[in-house]
């Protein structure tokens, strides 16, 4: 019984030594083995590994793709000193664990700060070389590809690989947006006024042309009607002349009857004439025979 305590203590010490000797590396991780504070080895193979307890320690690093998404948009100037707010994110991962540790101490915060500085500098250069339309829509894909390439070349020195750089949003600042909107509104009003003026001028032109065509049509119709009326009058005169030549006495009688009908159209019509008036020559004979008076 006296030996049980020391034995148990020895077993515990052995277990602690064994547990301090073994460590596991996940397939998504790489490990750096430190010996007395210096980098001794880099372990990339996943599985169970052995280290010297108390003399060596291990630090694990995640090798998966990480995302850096800055909460605050960056402000840049395009050509013509037009300010824009740029919201972006970066996909990156560690490719050289030893270089990553030497450069930024293996600190992810320090790494993302370095990424932010590099991306911001490259974006400033890219935006400063382009006009507002190009950075908003015209060349966004080209800008992202160029930024990714340049940032990747720079951050390769700290053991980091830039997988992708994306521009989520490119906006104008609030004060600039209001100024642009007012200018756009004024431009749209100017275009609308020009269109209305052009439309009014075209309408006047169409109305003038319609009035001219109406006058022409009316004049031609009047001319045709006068010609037709003249032709009708000529035919009528020819018919009257032919009828007169066939029977002058009957023609004179017919014309007198027609004159009577025109004069005595109403019951109250009254005309005072002498009894020997030529107008009543066909009423003198009580038998209704035409007079032979010429």
C-alpha positions as CSV (number, residue, x, y, z in Angstrom):
1,X,0.0,0.0,0.0
2,X,2.9,2.3,0.7
3,X,4.2,1.8,-2.9
4,X,0.8,2.4,-4.5
5,X,1.1,6.2,-4.3
6,X,4.5,6.5,-5.9
7,X,3.5,4.0,-8.6
8,X,0.4,6.0,-9.4
9,X,2.4,9.2,-9.5
10,X,5.0,7.6,-11.8
11,X,2.2,6.3,-14.1
12,X,0.7,9.8,-14.3
13,X,4.0,11.4,-15.1
14,X,4.6,8.8,-17.8
15,X,1.2,9.5,-19.3
16,X,1.8,13.2,-19.2
17,X,5.1,12.7,-21.0
18,X,3.6,10.4,-23.6
19,X,0.7,12.9,-24.2
20,X,3.2,15.7,-24.5
21,X,5.2,13.6,-27.0
22,X,2.3,13.1,-29.5
23,X,0.4,15.6,-31.6
24,X,-2.1,15.4,-34.5
25,X,-2.1,17.4,-37.7
26,X,-5.4,17.6,-39.5
27,X,-5.5,17.3,-43.3
28,X,-6.6,21.0,-43.5
29,X,-3.7,22.1,-41.4
30,X,0.1,22.5,-41.5
31,X,2.2,22.6,-38.3
32,X,5.4,24.3,-37.3
33,X,7.6,22.5,-34.7
34,X,9.5,24.9,-32.5
35,X,12.6,23.9,-30.5
36,X,13.6,26.4,-27.9
37,X,11.7,29.1,-29.7
38,X,13.2,28.5,-33.1
39,X,11.6,26.9,-36.1
40,X,12.7,23.3,-36.2
41,X,10.5,21.7,-38.8
42,X,7.4,22.2,-40.9
43,X,4.9,19.3,-40.9
44,X,2.6,19.1,-43.9
45,X,1.6,15.5,-43.7
46,X,-1.6,14.9,-41.8
47,X,-1.7,12.3,-39.0
48,X,-0.1,11.5,-35.7
49,X,3.4,12.9,-35.1
50,X,6.0,12.9,-32.3
51,X,7.8,15.7,-30.6
52,X,10.2,16.0,-27.8
53,X,8.2,17.0,-24.7
54,X,9.3,20.1,-22.8
55,X,11.9,20.9,-25.5
56,X,9.6,21.2,-28.5
57,X,6.2,22.8,-29.0
58,X,3.9,22.8,-32.0
59,X,1.7,25.4,-33.6
60,X,-1.0,24.6,-36.1
61,X,-2.1,26.8,-39.1
62,X,-5.3,26.6,-41.1
63,X,-4.5,26.1,-44.8
64,X,-8.1,26.6,-46.0
65,X,-9.2,29.6,-48.0
66,X,-10.0,32.5,-45.8
67,X,-12.0,35.6,-46.4
68,X,-11.1,39.2,-45.6
69,X,-14.1,41.5,-45.8
70,X,-13.5,45.0,-44.7
71,X,-16.5,46.5,-42.9
72,X,-15.6,50.0,-44.0
73,X,-15.6,50.9,-47.7
74,X,-12.5,52.6,-49.0
75,X,-12.6,56.0,-50.7
76,X,-10.7,56.6,-53.9
77,X,-10.4,59.2,-56.6
78,X,-10.9,58.5,-60.3
79,X,-9.7,60.6,-63.2
80,X,-11.1,64.1,-62.9
81,X,-11.0,63.9,-59.1
82,X,-14.3,62.1,-58.8
83,X,-14.5,60.3,-55.4
84,X,-16.0,56.8,-55.1
85,X,-16.6,54.4,-52.2
86,X,-15.4,50.9,-52.9
87,X,-16.6,47.9,-50.9
88,X,-14.5,44.7,-51.6
89,X,-13.5,41.4,-50.2
90,X,-10.4,39.1,-50.7
91,X,-10.1,35.4,-50.7
92,X,-6.7,34.2,-49.5
93,X,-4.9,31.3,-48.0
94,X,-1.5,30.4,-46.5
95,X,0.8,28.6,-49.0
96,X,4.2,28.8,-47.1
97,X,3.7,28.4,-43.4
98,X,7.3,29.1,-42.4
99,X,7.4,32.3,-44.5
100,X,4.0,33.3,-43.1
101,X,5.3,32.9,-39.5
102,X,8.5,34.8,-40.2
103,X,6.7,37.7,-41.9
104,X,3.7,38.3,-39.7
105,X,4.4,36.1,-36.7
106,X,1.7,33.7,-37.8
107,X,-0.9,36.3,-36.7
108,X,-4.0,36.4,-38.9
109,X,-4.8,39.9,-37.8
110,X,-1.4,41.1,-39.0
111,X,-1.8,39.2,-42.2
112,X,-5.2,40.8,-43.0
113,X,-3.9,44.2,-42.2
114,X,-1.1,43.7,-44.7
115,X,-3.7,42.5,-47.2
116,X,-5.8,45.5,-46.7
117,X,-2.9,47.9,-47.2
118,X,-1.8,46.2,-50.4
119,X,-5.3,45.9,-51.9
120,X,-6.0,49.5,-51.0
121,X,-2.8,50.7,-52.7
122,X,-3.4,48.7,-55.9
123,X,-7.1,49.8,-56.1
124,X,-6.0,53.4,-55.6
125,X,-3.7,53.1,-58.6
126,X,-6.3,51.3,-60.7
127,X,-9.1,53.7,-60.0
128,X,-6.9,56.8,-60.4
129,X,-6.1,55.7,-64.0
130,X,-9.7,55.4,-65.1
131,X,-12.8,57.5,-65.5
132,X,-15.9,57.1,-63.3
133,X,-17.8,55.1,-66.0
134,X,-15.0,52.6,-66.3
135,X,-14.7,51.8,-62.6
136,X,-18.5,51.6,-62.1
137,X,-19.4,49.3,-65.0
138,X,-17.1,49.5,-68.0
139,X,-13.9,47.7,-66.8
140,X,-14.8,46.1,-63.4
141,X,-13.8,42.6,-64.5
142,X,-10.4,43.9,-65.8
143,X,-9.8,45.9,-62.6
144,X,-10.5,42.9,-60.4
145,X,-8.2,40.6,-62.5
146,X,-5.4,43.2,-62.4
147,X,-5.7,43.8,-58.7
148,X,-5.7,40.1,-57.9
149,X,-2.5,39.6,-59.9
150,X,-0.7,42.6,-58.5
151,X,-1.7,41.8,-54.9
152,X,-0.8,38.2,-55.2
153,X,2.7,39.1,-56.5
154,X,3.2,41.4,-53.5
155,X,1.8,39.1,-50.8
156,X,3.7,36.1,-52.0
157,X,6.6,37.4,-50.0
158,X,4.7,36.7,-46.7
159,X,3.7,33.2,-47.7
160,X,0.1,34.1,-48.7
161,X,-1.7,33.3,-52.0
162,X,-4.5,35.6,-53.2
163,X,-7.2,33.4,-54.6
164,X,-9.6,36.2,-55.7
165,X,-10.4,39.9,-55.2
166,X,-14.0,41.1,-55.8
167,X,-15.6,44.5,-55.9
168,X,-19.0,44.1,-54.2
169,X,-20.1,47.7,-54.7
170,X,-18.8,50.9,-56.2
171,X,-20.8,53.9,-55.1
172,X,-20.6,57.7,-55.1
173,X,-20.4,59.5,-51.7
174,X,-23.7,60.9,-50.5
175,X,-22.8,64.5,-51.2
176,X,-21.5,63.7,-54.7
177,X,-24.5,61.4,-55.4
178,X,-26.9,64.3,-54.7
179,X,-24.9,66.6,-57.0
180,X,-24.8,64.0,-59.7
181,X,-28.5,63.3,-59.4
182,X,-29.3,67.1,-59.6
183,X,-27.1,67.4,-62.7
184,X,-28.8,64.3,-64.3
185,X,-32.2,65.7,-63.5
186,X,-31.3,69.1,-65.1
187,X,-29.9,67.2,-68.1
188,X,-33.1,65.1,-68.5
189,X,-35.2,68.3,-68.2
190,X,-33.1,70.0,-70.9
191,X,-33.5,67.0,-73.2
192,X,-37.3,66.8,-72.5
193,X,-37.6,70.5,-73.3
194,X,-35.7,70.1,-76.5
195,X,-37.9,67.1,-77.5
196,X,-41.1,69.1,-76.6
197,X,-39.8,72.1,-78.7
198,X,-38.9,69.8,-81.6
199,X,-42.3,68.1,-81.3
200,X,-44.1,71.5,-81.3
201,X,-42.2,72.6,-84.4
202,X,-43.0,69.4,-86.2
203,X,-46.6,69.7,-85.2
204,X,-46.8,73.3,-86.6
205,X,-45.1,72.0,-89.7
206,X,-47.6,69.2,-90.1
207,X,-50.5,71.5,-89.4
208,X,-49.3,74.1,-92.0
209,X,-48.8,71.3,-94.5
210,X,-52.3,70.0,-93.8
211,X,-53.8,73.5,-94.2
212,X,-52.0,74.0,-97.4
213,X,-53.2,70.7,-98.8
214,X,-56.7,71.5,-97.6
215,X,-56.6,74.8,-99.5
216,X,-55.3,73.1,-102.5
217,X,-58.0,70.4,-102.3
218,X,-60.8,73.0,-101.8
219,X,-59.5,75.2,-104.7
220,X,-59.3,72.2,-107.0
221,X,-62.7,71.0,-105.9
222,X,-64.1,74.5,-106.6
223,X,-62.4,74.6,-109.9
224,X,-63.8,71.2,-110.9
225,X,-67.3,72.2,-109.6
226,X,-67.2,75.4,-111.6
227,X,-66.1,73.5,-114.7
228,X,-68.8,71.0,-114.2
229,X,-71.4,73.7,-113.5
230,X,-70.3,75.5,-116.7
231,X,-70.5,72.3,-118.7
232,X,-73.9,71.7,-117.2
233,X,-75.1,75.2,-118.0
234,X,-73.7,74.8,-121.5
235,X,-75.6,71.6,-122.0
236,X,-78.7,73.1,-120.5
237,X,-78.5,76.0,-122.9
238,X,-78.0,73.7,-125.8
239,X,-81.0,71.7,-124.7
240,X,-83.1,74.9,-124.4
241,X,-81.9,76.0,-127.7
242,X,-82.8,72.7,-129.3
243,X,-86.2,72.7,-127.7
244,X,-86.8,76.3,-128.8
245,X,-85.9,75.5,-132.4
246,X,-88.2,72.5,-132.5
247,X,-91.3,74.5,-131.2
248,X,-90.7,78.1,-130.3
249,X,-94.4,78.7,-129.3
250,X,-94.5,75.7,-126.9
251,X,-91.1,76.7,-125.5
252,X,-92.4,80.2,-124.8
253,X,-95.5,78.7,-123.1
254,X,-93.4,76.4,-121.0
255,X,-91.1,79.2,-119.9
256,X,-94.1,81.3,-119.0
257,X,-95.6,78.5,-116.9
258,X,-92.3,78.1,-115.2
259,X,-92.2,81.8,-114.4
260,X,-95.7,81.7,-113.0
261,X,-94.8,78.8,-110.7
262,X,-91.8,80.7,-109.5
263,X,-93.7,83.9,-108.9
264,X,-97.0,82.5,-107.4
265,X,-95.4,80.1,-105.0
266,X,-97.4,81.0,-101.9
267,X,-101.1,81.7,-101.3
268,X,-100.4,85.2,-100.2
269,X,-98.3,86.2,-103.2
270,X,-99.7,89.2,-105.0
271,X,-98.7,90.9,-108.2
272,X,-100.4,93.9,-109.9
273,X,-100.0,93.9,-113.6
274,X,-101.8,95.6,-116.5
275,X,-104.3,93.4,-118.3
276,X,-102.4,93.7,-121.6
277,X,-99.0,92.8,-120.0
278,X,-97.0,90.2,-121.9
279,X,-96.6,88.4,-118.6
280,X,-100.3,87.4,-118.8
281,X,-100.5,86.8,-122.5
282,X,-101.5,83.1,-121.9
283,X,-104.3,84.0,-119.4
284,X,-106.2,86.5,-121.8
285,X,-108.0,83.8,-123.7
286,X,-110.7,82.4,-121.5
287,X,-110.6,79.2,-123.4
288,X,-106.9,78.8,-122.6
289,X,-105.8,79.0,-126.2
290,X,-102.4,80.5,-126.7
291,X,-102.4,83.9,-128.3
292,X,-100.9,84.3,-131.7
293,X,-99.4,87.7,-130.7
294,X,-95.7,87.9,-131.3
